[in-house]
């Protein structure tokens, strides 16, 4: 695994997300060899060096000595950081509670013990920590975990009522048990990690368990693989919402897979892939600016909310969801964006595929644009089950207010219920939504049904607008509240939309250029593959 691509990515993201960690990545100031006052001989050979030069190689299989080794390490290379190389030929175990609180920027890097950091050298396969109980607590700025596999490590950190494997930042409740006080670190990087819980037992429904809990500013969670998390309350990643200082988190180029494969979809167990914001409804207006982009989700089975957003001004874009369940659900927060995501469902989930991947919002100034949803909930017609749903009732009211939202240029193909407005028995008829150039096309890819373009148990709020929306369905709306209007919402009939599949058997059908729905729905979408995400893609 070479360093250049990933290091450039990390530096670029820090430049746009946080200033507090930039010094960590600045090039050291060097003397000018053309300056006559510079004592350096310009003819001396200058050996190029990469950005991660090990100061210490740690090979003791018993990780109980790692903390002491870190505390005793010095910046031998004088490059402004301490790099501890975890020997990938060792069989590490006994993680226990590892608290990283170095005042000097620290990198824990898995790799070959002979890796020297010279330009062009590779640090090789990940170091592996296997079995036992343990967790990592990061309570200082500019700390990185890179190229490490956690295999069947039982998380044991306690952050308030939640158990965690990696805690970025600490709550006041953690106290002396973790040798720390409340912390909100900046500039943390979690990269090229694999967390695999294949043989872990479920933690159940009474004690939430998050593999990663994030506080602080500018944390990057990039190029990782998260797989085989049992059916249990909690998430792969939770970004805390208890402080306005928890912000600018980047979650990108990760592969999330095999979450809660035996999930019964009871609707009562809080199983999430990613959660933004926790239990504090009074803080849903915090602007946290989290970016969730270019991730692949396969067989991720949330109960209702795959990505649960309770904070404000976050962006979820360019992600691919394959055979997964649960909504990208925008609830208590405001001014969030969901854009250019691809959701390809197989229609065969338990409970008749009740909550297959889709998008759900409470209208609070959100933007939902250029998304693609295929085969959503083929055999279930519940009052929440739509490809894109706008619910009236405040599930998670918080302190934010309803405001006009934009739903534009989305493509919905072969969905049982394309749009849902409101929920029967819970109508307030005050959700203002501007719908523009959306395409709902049923009867595609051999699917022959009498599906609805809109389930309209409730009415959209006064001030809502329609422009250029195209339907190819049997029935435009279930309750006839929305009839055809030229230029606003038109129905060509089931199976008549002219679409082109992006690649054979890709299930990505977009409007055919020059066809009868040209210019409608999503454009320019590309399905992410496993080769483009996770640790190996960082090469």
Helices and strands as residue ranges (DSSP letters): H 4-17, H 22-25, E 56-58, G 63-65, H 66-72, E 81-87, E 91-92, E 96-100, E 105-111, E 127-130, E 133-138, E 143-146, E 148-151, E 154-155, E 157-159, E 162-168, G 175-178, E 189-191, E 194-196, E 209-214, E 220-222, E 225-229, E 237-239, E 250-252, E 255-259, E 274-276, G 281-283, E 291-293, E 296-309, E 315-317, E 320-322, E 325-330, E 337-339, E 342-344, H 350-353, E 358-362, E 367-369, E 372-374, E 388-391, E 405-408, E 411-413, E 417-421, E 433-436, E 439-441, E 452-455, E 465-467, E 469-472, E 475-477, E 489-491, E 499-501, E 509-511, G 530-532, G 535-538
